[in-house]
Amino acid sequence: MNSGAGAAPQRPEAVPGAAARLRRSGVAWWRLPFLVFGFVALAVGTGAGLARLAWPMPGVVAASAALHGPLMVCGFFGVVISLERAVAIGKPWAYAAPLAAALGSAAALHGFEAAAPWLYLVGAAMLTLASADVVRRQREGFNVVIALAAACWAVGAAAWAFGAAVPQAVPWWLAFLILTIAGERLELSRFVPRTQRAVRLFAAVVALALVGLVAWPWAAGPPLFGVALMALAAWLFANDLARRTVRTQGLTRFIAVCLLAGYGWLLAGGALVAVFGFVPGSAAYDAALHALGLGFVFSMVFGHAPVIFPAVLRVAVPYRRWFYVPLGLLHAAVALRVGGAAAGSFALRHWGALASALALVAFIVAMLTAVLGARGGRSRRAAG
């Protein structure tokens, strides 16, 4: 998920009043509360996932076990992705999307669970409108895919709001995350020579994924969706810029490693859905869900976080070699989780869940350490 999802952010001097003064001061602090809400949802959602696998958690976290999925997808990714989109298009009304998603999490965690899906739906609808506005101004295929992804979030949120169980919304929410990433990678693949045939193939893969979602209530739906995910992984392996940048050094190589490793989990998760279906409560469901949601999506997050934070908060995130430590832990944790599901081993799933939570914590600590170290270095140079 990169900051170039749509139009370029406005220049600081183009934003009037106090916002301009804040942006010129170096850090866009006024955007920080959105991220705080997102990371609270991430923390509670992660703890709720641990509680579901018998790890002892504080009361409010344990009580939120049933909200693990909504908090992770709508509460965290909904806020972060819609905030990034609002920054990109530079229009104040677009910030209604992350605000509504943040309020949805607040409602869910403060005893107003019935209001949460409706607030998430408002956030998803506003993100869809913001993405459609980008398509109106820049008619490119990648923007269309990103807008379709936002609409998938809205469909899943609407299903939940109108009484569907959370697992019925999960395929749409996975499509939201996967197609958002795919659209952004399609945008960057413009820098790699590609044929019209490759572009048409990408469009066909996205169409197949959407057909699978629409056909989900019937037996053909999950296999079609799984095949589409496998085809998408193959397309990304063949056409993504990461194939070249993995041979470079520093941050560029780290991002490429995150992407390529994530594509492997996208392929594996798609294969699990295509072969075994996506039946809630089954071992294949748990394995596919976490191969896609942890192995693919969070690998993308690890790769793009050093790009997103500078774009959203205007803080530098210098590359550090220790970024590979939480990345390695994340993929080891996903392997434990998927292997545990395949082997029917609760113990492996139990420890894999803890390892994945530790990987997220380690990565956040790594990011904060890099940011604070860079700011401290600048302060010392200024004082000297």
C-alpha positions in Angstrom: 0.0 0.0 0.0 1.8 3.1 -1.2 1.1 6.7 -1.1 0.5 7.0 -4.8 -2.8 5.2 -4.8 -4.4 8.0 -6.7 -3.6 11.6 -7.2 -0.5 13.1 -5.7 -0.8 14.8 -2.3 -1.1 18.6 -2.4 2.0 20.7 -1.8 2.1 22.2 1.7 1.9 25.7 0.3 -1.3 24.8 -1.5 -3.1 24.1 1.8 -4.4 27.3 3.5 -4.4 28.3 7.1 -3.3 26.3 10.1 -3.0 23.0 8.1 -0.4 24.7 5.9 1.6 25.9 9.0 1.5 22.4 10.5 2.7 20.8 7.3 5.5 23.3 6.9 6.6 22.7 10.5 7.7 19.2 9.4 5.2 16.7 10.9 1.5 16.5 10.1 0.5 16.0 13.7 -3.2 16.6 13.1 -3.3 13.2 11.2 -1.9 11.3 14.1 -5.2 10.8 15.9 -6.5 8.8 13.0 -3.5 6.5 13.2 -3.8 6.2 16.9 -7.4 4.9 16.4 -6.1 2.5 13.8 -3.4 1.1 15.9 -5.7 0.8 18.9 -7.9 -1.4 16.7 -4.8 -3.3 15.6 -3.7 -3.9 19.2 -7.1 -5.0 20.5 -7.8 -7.0 17.3 -4.5 -8.8 17.6 -5.2 -9.5 21.3 -8.7 -10.7 20.5 -7.2 -13.2 18.0 -4.8 -14.4 20.8 -7.8 -14.8 23.1 -9.5 -17.0 20.5 -6.6 -19.4 20.8 -6.6 -19.6 24.6 -3.9 -16.9 25.3 -4.9 -15.0 28.5 -5.9 -11.4 27.7 -7.2 -8.4 29.6 -10.9 -8.2 30.1 -11.8 -5.7 27.3 -9.6 -7.6 24.9 -10.9 -11.0 25.7 -14.5 -9.6 25.5 -13.7 -8.5 21.9 -12.7 -12.0 20.7 -15.7 -12.1 18.3 -14.6 -8.7 16.8 -11.1 -9.9 15.8 -11.8 -9.8 12.1 -13.8 -6.5 12.0 -11.2 -4.7 14.1 -8.3 -5.9 12.0 -9.9 -5.2 8.6 -12.3 -2.3 9.2 -10.7 -0.8 12.3 -7.1 -0.9 11.3 -6.9 -1.3 7.5 -10.0 0.7 6.9 -8.6 3.7 8.8 -5.0 3.4 7.4 -6.1 2.9 3.7 -8.8 5.6 3.8 -6.4 8.0 5.5 -3.8 7.4 2.9 -6.4 8.0 0.2 -7.6 11.2 1.8 -4.0 12.5 2.0 -3.5 11.5 -1.7 -6.6 13.4 -3.0 -6.1 16.4 -0.7 -9.8 17.1 -0.1 -11.2 17.6 3.5 -14.4 15.6 2.9 -12.3 12.5 2.2 -11.2 12.4 5.8 -14.8 11.4 6.7 -13.8 7.8 5.7 -11.1 7.3 8.3 -13.1 9.2 10.9 -16.2 7.0 10.5 -14.0 3.9 10.6 -12.3 5.1 13.8 -15.7 5.8 15.3 -16.8 2.3 14.4 -13.9 0.9 16.4 -14.7 3.2 19.3 -18.3 2.1 19.3 -17.3 -1.6 19.1 -15.0 -1.3 22.1 -17.3 0.8 24.3 -20.5 -1.3 24.4 -22.2 0.0 21.2 -21.5 -3.0 19.0 -24.7 -2.6 17.1 -23.5 0.8 15.8 -20.1 -0.4 14.7 -21.0 -2.1 11.4 -23.0 1.0 10.3 -20.1 3.3 11.1 -17.8 1.0 9.2 -20.2 1.0 6.3 -20.2 4.9 6.3 -16.4 4.8 6.2 -16.4 2.2 3.4 -18.9 4.2 1.4 -16.9 7.4 1.8 -13.7 5.6 0.8 -15.6 4.3 -2.3 -16.7 7.8 -3.2 -13.1 9.1 -2.7 -11.7 6.4 -4.9 -14.4 7.1 -7.5 -13.4 10.8 -7.4 -9.8 9.7 -8.2 -11.1 7.6 -11.2 -13.1 10.6 -12.4 -9.9 12.7 -12.4 -7.5 10.0 -13.6 -9.0 7.3 -15.7 -6.5 4.6 -15.2 -7.0 0.9 -14.8 -5.2 0.7 -11.4 -7.5 3.4 -10.0 -10.6 1.4 -11.2 -9.2 -1.6 -9.4 -8.6 0.4 -6.2 -12.2 1.8 -6.4 -13.6 -1.7 -6.8 -11.6 -2.8 -3.8 -13.2 -0.1 -1.7 -16.6 -1.1 -2.9 -15.8 -4.7 -1.7 -15.2 -3.3 1.8 -18.6 -1.5 1.5 -20.4 -4.7 0.4 -18.9 -6.7 3.3 -19.7 -4.0 5.8 -23.3 -3.7 4.5 -23.8 -7.5 4.8 -22.6 -7.4 8.4 -24.8 -4.3 9.2 -27.9 -6.0 7.7 -27.4 -9.1 9.9 -25.0 -11.4 8.2 -22.5 -13.2 10.3 -18.9 -11.9 10.2 -17.6 -14.9 8.2 -20.0 -14.0 5.4 -18.4 -10.6 5.1 -14.8 -12.0 5.3 -14.5 -12.9 1.6 -15.5 -9.3 0.6 -13.1 -7.9 3.2 -10.2 -10.1 1.9 -11.0 -8.8 -1.6 -10.8 -5.2 -0.3 -7.3 -5.7 1.0 -6.0 -7.9 -1.9 -7.4 -5.8 -4.7 -6.2 -2.6 -3.1 -2.7 -4.0 -3.0 -3.0 -5.4 -6.5 -4.2 -2.0 -7.9 -1.3 -0.2 -6.3 1.2 -2.8 -7.6 -0.4 -2.5 -11.1 0.3 1.3 -10.9 3.9 0.7 -10.1 4.3 -2.0 -12.7 4.0 0.8 -15.3 7.8 1.2 -14.9 8.4 -2.4 -16.2 7.8 -3.0 -19.9 4.6 -5.0 -20.3 2.3 -6.0 -23.1 -1.3 -5.2 -23.7 -1.9 -8.9 -23.3 -0.5 -8.7 -19.7 -2.8 -5.8 -18.9 -5.9 -7.6 -20.3 -4.9 -10.7 -18.3 -4.8 -8.6 -15.1 -8.3 -7.3 -15.9 -9.5 -10.8 -16.5 -8.1 -12.0 -13.1 -9.8 -9.1 -11.3 -13.1 -9.9 -13.1 -12.8 -13.6 -12.1 -12.2 -12.7 -8.5 -15.4 -10.5 -8.5 -17.4 -13.3 -10.2 -16.2 -15.7 -7.5 -17.4 -13.2 -4.8 -20.8 -12.7 -6.4 -21.2 -16.5 -6.8 -20.0 -17.2 -3.3 -23.4 -18.6 -2.1 -23.1 -21.3 -4.7 -20.5 -24.1 -4.8 -18.6 -22.5 -7.7 -17.9 -19.2 -5.9 -14.9 -20.1 -3.6 -13.0 -22.2 -6.2 -13.3 -19.3 -8.7 -12.1 -16.8 -6.2 -9.2 -19.1 -5.2 -8.2 -19.6 -8.8 -8.3 -15.9 -9.3 -6.0 -15.3 -6.3 -3.5 -17.9 -7.7 -3.6 -16.2 -11.1 -3.1 -12.8 -9.5 0.0 -14.1 -7.6 1.4 -15.5 -10.8 0.8 -12.2 -12.6 2.5 -10.3 -9.8 5.5 -12.6 -9.8 5.9 -12.2 -13.5 5.2 -8.4 -13.9 6.0 -6.7 -10.6 8.9 -4.3 -10.3 10.1 -6.3 -7.3 11.6 -8.8 -9.6 14.2 -6.2 -10.5 14.5 -4.3 -7.3 15.2 -7.4 -5.2 18.7 -7.3 -6.7 19.4 -3.8 -5.3 20.3 -2.9 -1.7 18.8 -1.2 1.4 15.2 -0.2 1.7 14.4 -0.9 -2.0 15.6 -4.5 -1.6 13.7 -4.9 1.7 10.4 -3.8 0.1 11.0 -6.2 -2.8 11.6 -9.1 -0.4 8.4 -8.3 1.5 6.5 -8.3 -1.8 7.8 -11.5 -3.2 7.4 -13.4 0.1 3.8 -12.1 0.3 3.1 -13.2 -3.3 4.1 -16.7 -2.2 1.4 -16.7 0.5 -1.1 -15.2 -1.9 -0.5 -18.2 -4.1 -0.7 -20.6 -1.2 -3.9 -19.1 0.2 -5.5 -19.0 -3.2 -4.7 -22.7 -3.7 -6.2 -23.6 -0.3 -9.4 -21.8 -1.2 -9.6 -23.3 -4.7 -9.0 -26.9 -3.5 -10.7 -27.0 -0.1 -13.2 -24.2 -0.2 -13.6 -21.6 2.5 -15.9 -23.1 5.1 -15.8 -21.2 8.5 -14.5 -23.4 11.3 -12.6 -25.8 9.1 -8.9 -26.2 9.2 -8.6 -25.1 5.5 -10.5 -21.9 6.4 -8.1 -21.0 9.2 -5.0 -21.8 7.0 -6.2 -19.9 4.0 -7.4 -16.9 6.0 -4.1 -16.5 7.8 -2.0 -17.2 4.7 -3.8 -14.4 3.0 -4.5 -12.0 5.9 -1.1 -12.4 7.7 1.3 -13.9 5.1 0.2 -11.7 2.2 -1.4 -8.6 3.5 0.9 -8.0 6.5 4.0 -8.7 4.4 2.8 -5.9 2.1 2.3 -3.7 5.2 5.9 -4.3 6.4 7.2 -3.4 2.9 5.2 -0.2 2.5 5.2 1.2 6.0 8.5 3.0 5.4 6.8 4.7 2.5 3.3 5.3 4.0 4.5 7.0 7.2 6.5 9.7 5.4 3.6 10.4 3.1 0.9 10.6 5.9 2.8 12.1 8.8 5.8 13.7 7.0 8.3 11.8 9.2 11.4 10.2 7.8 11.7 6.4 8.3 15.3 5.5 7.4 16.0 1.9 6.5 17.6 -0.3 9.1 18.9 -3.8 8.6 17.0 -5.0 11.6 13.7 -4.6 9.7 14.4 -8.1 8.4 14.0 -9.6 12.0 10.3 -8.9 12.4 9.7 -9.8 8.7 11.4 -13.2 9.2 9.4 -13.8 12.4 6.2 -12.9 10.6 6.7 -15.5 7.9 7.8 -18.2 10.4 4.7 -17.5 12.4 2.4 -17.8 9.3 4.2 -21.1 8.5 3.4 -22.3 12.0 -0.2 -21.2 11.8 -0.8 -22.7 8.4 1.1 -25.9 9.2 -0.8 -26.2 12.5 -4.1 -26.0 10.7 -3.0 -28.5 8.1 -1.8 -31.0 10.8 -4.7 -30.4 13.1 -2.4 -29.2 15.8 -3.9 -26.7 18.2 -0.4 -26.2 19.8 1.2 -25.1 16.5 -1.7 -22.7 15.8 -1.5 -21.5 19.5 2.2 -20.6 19.2 2.0 -19.4 15.7 -0.6 -16.8 16.8 1.7 -15.6 19.5 4.7 -15.4 17.1 2.7 -13.3 14.6 1.6 -10.9 17.4 5.3 -10.6 18.5 6.3 -9.9 14.8 3.8 -7.0 14.6 5.0 -5.6 17.9 8.7 -6.0 16.8 8.0 -4.2 13.5 6.2 -1.3 15.2 9.1 -0.9 17.6 11.6 -1.1 14.7 9.7 1.7 12.8 9.5 3.9 15.9 13.2 3.4 16.7 14.1 4.3 13.1 11.9 7.5 13.2 13.1 8.6 16.6 16.7 7.9 15.8 16.4 10.0 12.6 14.8 12.9 14.4 17.3 12.7 17.2 20.1 12.7 14.7 18.8 15.9 13.0 18.4 17.6 16.4 22.0 16.8 17.4 23.2 18.1 14.0 21.2 21.3 14.4 22.5 21.9 17.9 26.0 21.3 16.7 
